[in-house]
């Protein structure tokens, strides 16, 4: 039987995602505003232009930081 999901970790929490899901698709699925986040993928900051070219392997680690403005 083929494995169709990868278990990755998002901000320390286990998450099962479809094996062919890109980082961009995941962020949209999780309803993040792409223009106001910073993403660290396996200890490396990912530029937003790389979101649709980044795919997951099992046990990958993602940290998502939301930028909040204020005064």
C-alpha positions in Angstrom: 0.0 0.0 0.0 1.4 3.4 -1.0 1.8 6.0 1.7 -0.1 9.1 0.7 0.6 11.3 3.7 3.7 12.7 5.4 3.9 13.5 9.0 5.5 16.9 9.5 5.8 19.2 12.5 4.3 22.7 12.3 5.3 24.9 15.3 6.1 21.7 17.2 2.8 20.0 16.5 2.5 16.9 14.4 0.5 17.4 11.2 -0.4 14.9 8.4 -0.2 16.4 5.0 -0.8 15.0 1.5 2.6 13.8 0.1 2.4 16.1 -3.0 1.3 19.2 -1.1 3.6 22.2 -1.5 4.4 24.7 1.3 2.2 27.3 -0.4 -0.7 24.9 -0.6 -0.3 24.0 3.1 -0.2 27.7 4.1 -3.3 28.4 2.1 -5.0 25.4 3.6 -4.2 26.6 7.1 -5.5 30.0 6.1 -2.4 32.0 6.6 -2.0 35.4 4.9 1.1 34.7 2.8 2.3 38.3 2.7 2.4 38.6 6.5 4.3 35.5 7.6 7.9 34.2 7.9 8.5 30.5 7.4 11.4 28.5 8.7 11.7 25.1 7.0 14.2 22.7 8.7 16.1 25.6 10.3 16.3 27.7 7.1 14.2 30.8 6.4 12.2 30.3 3.1 11.6 33.3 0.9 7.9 33.6 -0.2 9.0 33.0 -3.9 10.0 29.4 -2.8 6.7 28.5 -1.2 5.3 26.8 -4.3 8.6 24.9 -5.0 9.0 23.5 -1.5 7.7 20.0 -0.9 7.8 18.0 2.3 9.6 14.8 3.5 8.4 12.9 6.5 9.5 14.5 9.8 10.2 17.9 8.3 9.9 20.8 10.7 8.1 24.1 9.9 8.0 27.2 12.1 5.5 29.8 11.0 5.7 33.3 12.5 2.9 35.8 11.9 3.9 39.5 11.5 1.6 41.8 13.4 1.7 45.5 13.0 0.6 48.0 15.6 1.5 51.2 17.3 
